[in-house]
Amino acid sequence: MKKKVFVFFPDGVGLRNFAFTNFKEIGEKRGYDIHYWNNTIFSIEKELGYQEVKLESQSIHPLTPIYSRARKHIELNISRDKFNDDVYPTYKFPFSFKGLKESFKSLFTLLLIGLNSSEKGLERIINRIDKLERKNPKYAYCKAQLIEHKPDLIFCTTQRATQAISAILAAKDLGIPTVSFVYSWDNVPKAMMTIEADYYVVWSNLMKNELIKYYPKTKDNQVFVSGTPQFEPHFDKSLIEPKEVFFKKYGLDFNKKYICFSGDDETTSPLDQYYLEDVANAVRELNTQGYNLSIIYRKCPVDFTNRYDAVVEKNKDIIVSIDPLWKQVGAVWNQIMPTKEDFSLLANVCHHTEFVTNVCSSTVFDFVIHKKPTIYFNYEQPQLKKGIRDIGQNYKYVHFRSMPDDNTVVWAKKKEELKDKIQGILDQKLNSVPTTEKWLEVIVQHPIQNSSERIWDSLSAVMERRNK
């Protein structure tokens, strides 16, 4: 009898990794019966024709977000003290005191942090979250679904969603093994381990070591190193369109060379539009020197602002917007769903541009797979004022300490040097690709294109252990 695996989507962030890649097909070839346990508003059965068990109950306990935020702050305080490192408080978001309700929530959270900022206090908070979620109706709802469908394993596609807590608790209470994928390369030091699964699947040995370092209850044999499916499509040559086809589709000039500006979300880079303007000004200056350049602007899929509009309109002769092919099916960031078509679009943007510019984005890895370098902006904008986040703190985060050296990317540390950096890449005098490739080896298990295979190896190993 086939083993039944529930691939669990507590929110939409895992769709591109586990619904739009070959992940399902690989599992089916291995003889698994795969069902998508779907907590999102995206209909996997309707859109993709995959077997789906829909989670209609979306309610978490009203106190869970407060306790979860307190947990995050306590973990960061512990890391600050344990490792004598002031980077950890910079991961915190400021509290809001706008209105009576927000003020009460903030004060209650601060009280919880003050009373529990220790290892024992952290354990109390985690236990309290579990008790709250077990009392919440969603827990009983999830438990009933699991009893009805009898999966042999739950594979949770992200570790950071509060919507996953009750479902994972229900599975563990029923003795069903739970495995969680750690979604992003920066999540572990940022205290984003919202759920406690039996096992974890991570991108790299670096991430495995981090998981054990920050969560010492986690043992070596509970963590599997696999890589991530998000980069696999870059190795599918069938996705790459001929230059003539791609350029015609998006109205690009066949005689020009294009630079990609990859936009950031407003939290990471609140003044991002001015970096786009700086690139446009540098391109104009280089074009007066005989270069024939333009810019492809690819916005951040979860950026709903109009902050770039004026810059794009002012420079419409040299900036072409090619938006990601994501669908907005809700009002918040994790209800903006990727599409399978965007894999092809991103691969083609990487392939048909000279390099990418951005603020600390992981697109550095997408582009280096295509042998294209990255310019990271690392200078303040004159519009920076009190209350606006300086992008410089991004590069102090723990995950950037994994860079092999300072030449891992091309740094633009002053606005005035941006033109020279662009020119250096175009003239092949600057090439960060070999060192970026070394960084990629640290960040993602190689061969990258076999990540899904290794994840299934991990899930198979967990089920074999449970059968012994």
C-alpha positions, 0 to 999 in steps of 0.5 A: 500500500502506498504511503500517504504524504500530506504536503502542508501549505499553512500559507502561500510562500511554499507554493513555488517550491512544492506545487510549481516545481517537479517536486510532486512528480518526483514523489509520485515516481517513488510511489508516494500518494501525495495530497496537498493539505491546503490552508491557503485561498489558492485552490490547488485542485482547481488550478493544478488538478492535484489531490487536495484536502482543504483547511477551511478553518483559518482561525488561530487563537487570538492570543497566539500572535501576541505570544509568538511575537513575545517568543521572537523577542525573547529568542533574540534577547537570548541570542544577544546575551549568549553570543554577545552580539548586538545584531540580534535586536536589529531583527526586531520590529518596533511596537505600535501604540496607535490607538487603544487596542494596539497600545494594549497589545504592545504593552502586554507583549512587552510585559510577557517579554520582561517576565520571560526573557530567559531560557526557562521563560522561553519554554513557558511561552512556547508551552503557553502557545501550544496550550492556546492552540490546542484549546482553539477549535482549529486544532480539533478541526485539523485532528479530525481531518488527520484521523479521516485521511490517515497520512503517514507523514506531514511535510510542512512547507514553511516553519514560520507560519502561526497558521501551522501551529495547531496542525502540527500539534494535532499531527504530533499528538496523533503520532504522525511524523512531522517534517518542516522545511526551513523556508529562507536562507536568513530565517534561523538567526532571525528567530523565525522558527514558529513551529516545532517539528520532529524533523527539519529539512534545510538548504545547507550544512551552514543552516543545519549548524545554525539550527542546532546552534540556536535551537540546541534541543534539536539534534543532528539526526533531526536535520536533513540537508537538501537544498531548496527547489526554488532554484531548480528551474534555472537548470531547465534549459527548455524555459529559456526563450531565444533572445528574439522571442523574449525581446519581442514579447516585452518590447525590448530593443534588440540592439541594447544591453539590459541591466536588471534592477530587482526591487525590494519590499518597503521594509527592507529598502524603504527608499528603493526607488531612489536607487533605481533613479541612480541606476537610470542616471548612471545609464544615461551618462554611460550612453553619452559615452557610447554605451547602448543600455537600458534597464529592466525593472522587476518589482518585488512581488509583494510590493503594493506601493506606487513609489517607483512610478514617478521614476519609471515615468520620468525615465520611460525611454530607458526603463522597461517594467516587467512585473513578476507573474504573481497573482494577488488573491488576498490583501496581505503579503502571504496571499500574493501567490507565485505562478509557474509561468514566473519561473520561466520569466525570472530565468529569462530575465537572468539570462538576457540581462548583463547583471542585477542591481539591488539591496541585499536580495537573494536574487544574487543567487538566481543570477549567478546560476546564469553566470551574471554578477550582482551590484549591491547598493550600500550607501545611504540616500539623502532622503534618509531621515529619522523613522526611515530604516537605513539599508546599511543594517541589512548587510550586518545581518548574520546570513551575510557573514557567510560571504567568502570575502568582500569581493563576493558581489560588486559593492556600490558604497557611494552613489558617485561610484555607481557608474564606474561599477556598472562600466567595470562589469560591462568592460569585463574589468569587474567580475564577482561571479567566481566568488559568488559561486563559492558563496552559493555553495555555502548557502545551497547544497549542490548539485542545486538541481537535485534538491527535490530529490534529496528532500524526498530522500529525507522524507523517505528516511523519516518514514523508514525510521518510524517503521523500525 
